Amino acid sequence: MRQIGIEPAKIIPPEIDEKPQKGELPRAFARRMALEKLLPAQNGFVIAADTVVAAGRRMLHKAELREDAETYLRLLSGRRHKVHSAVAVCAPDGRTVCRVVDSAVGFARLDEPQLHAYLDCGEWQGMAGGYAIQGHAASFIDFLSGSYSGVVGLPLHETSALLRGLGWH
């Protein structure tokens, strides 16, 4: 957020159930999560976001275990996938807006040494889809259509536009 001139006054981790509903598609899930994370505005603007990596209809959640990350990376290797980044904003007067930004990301085919080196670096921990585009995984990306910052986790252009639309200066 500092890239667009915003210094958050507070960062409050959400305490919500982040499990998909039965039959919920990745894009709808990202939107619902951003809106559920959104707290009512107090004395300022509130921003909440969620990013979902999807291989088809399959959501690739935050990798907690090395095995999760390995499964995800093997699935993404040599193919394109979608990243759905939702941002929700609440203005001090209670008005709320939400936008989902869809990006397509292509991974080059990963060989075993690349895969294991990435897993060994540990950067995948807690990352949706088991990778961080802004880190070592940047070397795997052979295609990107959409929002780079959205794939990182917060679509900055759209966040700024939503804030301005609600009267933020």
C-alpha positions as CSV (number, residue, x, y, z in Angstrom):
1,M,0.0,0.0,0.0
2,R,3.0,2.3,0.5
3,Q,3.6,2.1,-3.2
4,I,0.4,4.1,-3.7
5,G,1.0,6.5,-0.8
6,I,-1.1,4.8,1.8
7,E,0.2,4.2,5.3
8,P,-2.3,2.0,7.2
9,A,-3.2,3.3,10.7
10,K,-4.0,-0.3,11.8
11,I,-3.7,-3.8,10.5
12,I,-6.3,-6.1,12.0
13,P,-6.1,-9.8,11.1
14,P,-9.6,-11.1,10.3
15,E,-11.2,-13.8,12.4
16,I,-13.5,-15.5,9.9
17,D,-14.0,-19.0,8.6
18,E,-12.1,-19.1,5.3
19,K,-13.6,-22.4,4.0
20,P,-15.3,-22.4,0.6
21,Q,-19.0,-23.1,0.6
22,K,-20.2,-26.2,-1.2
23,G,-19.9,-25.6,-5.0
24,E,-18.5,-22.1,-4.6
25,L,-16.3,-21.0,-7.5
26,P,-12.9,-19.4,-6.9
27,R,-13.8,-15.9,-8.1
28,A,-17.0,-15.8,-6.0
29,F,-15.0,-17.1,-3.0
30,A,-12.4,-14.3,-3.3
31,R,-15.2,-11.7,-3.4
32,R,-17.0,-13.2,-0.4
33,M,-13.8,-13.4,1.6
34,A,-12.9,-9.8,1.0
35,L,-16.4,-8.6,2.0
36,E,-16.5,-10.9,5.1
37,K,-13.1,-9.5,6.2
38,L,-14.3,-5.9,5.8
39,L,-14.9,-4.3,9.2
40,P,-17.3,-1.4,9.5
41,A,-15.5,2.0,9.1
42,Q,-14.8,3.9,12.3
43,N,-13.0,7.2,11.7
44,G,-11.6,6.4,8.3
45,F,-11.5,4.1,5.4
46,V,-11.2,0.3,5.8
47,I,-9.7,-2.0,3.2
48,A,-10.0,-5.8,3.1
49,A,-8.7,-8.1,0.4
50,D,-8.4,-11.8,-0.5
51,T,-6.5,-13.6,-3.3
52,V,-7.3,-17.0,-4.7
53,V,-5.1,-19.0,-7.0
54,A,-7.2,-21.4,-9.2
55,A,-6.3,-24.2,-11.5
56,G,-9.6,-24.5,-13.3
57,R,-12.3,-24.8,-10.6
58,R,-9.8,-26.0,-8.1
59,M,-8.7,-23.5,-5.5
60,L,-5.1,-23.7,-4.4
61,H,-5.1,-22.3,-0.9
62,K,-2.3,-21.1,1.3
63,A,0.4,-23.8,1.4
64,E,1.1,-24.7,5.0
65,L,3.1,-27.8,4.5
66,R,5.9,-28.5,2.0
67,E,3.8,-31.3,0.6
68,D,1.0,-28.8,-0.2
69,A,3.4,-26.5,-2.0
70,E,4.9,-29.4,-4.0
71,T,1.5,-30.6,-5.1
72,Y,0.5,-27.1,-6.1
73,L,3.7,-26.4,-8.0
74,R,3.6,-29.7,-9.8
75,L,0.0,-28.9,-10.8
76,L,0.9,-25.3,-12.1
77,S,4.1,-26.4,-13.8
78,G,3.9,-25.9,-17.6
79,R,0.4,-24.4,-17.6
80,R,-1.6,-21.3,-17.1
81,H,-3.8,-20.6,-14.1
82,K,-6.0,-17.8,-12.7
83,V,-5.5,-15.5,-9.8
84,H,-8.6,-13.7,-8.5
85,S,-7.8,-10.8,-6.3
86,A,-10.8,-9.1,-4.5
87,V,-10.6,-5.8,-2.7
88,A,-13.4,-4.3,-0.6
89,V,-13.5,-0.8,0.8
90,C,-15.7,0.8,3.4
91,A,-16.0,4.6,3.6
92,P,-16.5,6.4,6.9
93,D,-20.1,7.0,6.0
94,G,-20.7,3.2,5.6
95,R,-20.7,3.0,1.8
96,T,-19.0,-0.2,0.6
97,V,-17.6,-1.2,-2.7
98,C,-15.9,-4.4,-3.9
99,R,-14.0,-5.3,-7.0
100,V,-12.5,-8.6,-8.2
101,V,-9.5,-8.5,-10.5
102,D,-8.8,-11.6,-12.6
103,S,-5.3,-12.3,-13.9
104,A,-3.9,-15.2,-15.9
105,V,-0.4,-16.5,-15.0
106,G,1.7,-18.9,-16.9
107,F,4.3,-21.1,-15.3
108,A,7.2,-22.5,-17.3
109,R,7.7,-26.3,-16.9
110,L,9.6,-26.7,-13.7
111,D,12.4,-29.3,-13.6
112,E,13.2,-31.2,-10.4
113,P,16.2,-29.1,-9.3
114,Q,14.1,-25.9,-9.7
115,L,11.2,-27.3,-7.8
116,H,13.3,-28.6,-4.9
117,A,15.4,-25.4,-4.7
118,Y,12.2,-23.4,-4.4
119,L,10.7,-25.7,-1.8
120,D,14.0,-25.6,0.1
121,C,13.9,-21.7,0.2
122,G,10.6,-21.8,2.2
123,E,9.2,-18.8,0.4
124,W,6.0,-20.8,-0.4
125,Q,4.9,-20.9,3.3
126,G,1.5,-19.3,3.7
127,M,1.3,-18.4,0.0
128,A,-1.8,-19.0,-2.0
129,G,-0.9,-21.5,-4.7
130,G,2.4,-22.2,-3.0
131,Y,4.3,-19.4,-4.6
132,A,5.2,-15.7,-4.4
133,I,5.5,-14.0,-7.7
134,Q,7.4,-11.1,-6.1
135,G,10.1,-13.5,-4.9
136,H,12.1,-16.4,-6.3
137,A,9.1,-17.8,-8.2
138,A,9.4,-14.8,-10.6
139,S,11.8,-16.9,-12.6
140,F,9.0,-19.4,-13.2
141,I,6.6,-17.0,-14.8
142,D,6.5,-17.0,-18.6
143,F,3.1,-15.2,-19.0
144,L,1.1,-12.7,-17.1
145,S,-2.1,-11.0,-18.2
146,G,-3.8,-8.8,-15.7
147,S,-2.6,-7.2,-12.5
148,Y,0.9,-8.0,-11.2
149,S,0.0,-6.3,-7.9
150,G,-3.2,-8.4,-7.8
151,V,-1.2,-11.6,-8.1
152,V,1.1,-10.3,-5.3
153,G,-2.1,-9.9,-3.2
154,L,-3.6,-6.4,-3.5
155,P,-4.6,-4.9,-6.9
156,L,-3.2,-1.4,-6.3
157,H,-4.7,0.4,-9.2
158,E,-8.2,-0.9,-8.4
159,T,-7.7,-0.2,-4.6
160,S,-6.7,3.4,-5.4
161,A,-9.7,3.9,-7.8
162,L,-12.2,2.5,-5.2
163,L,-10.8,4.8,-2.5
164,R,-11.0,7.8,-4.8
165,G,-14.5,6.9,-5.8
166,L,-15.6,6.9,-2.2
167,G,-14.0,10.4,-1.6
168,W,-10.5,9.5,-0.3
169,H,-7.9,12.1,-1.1
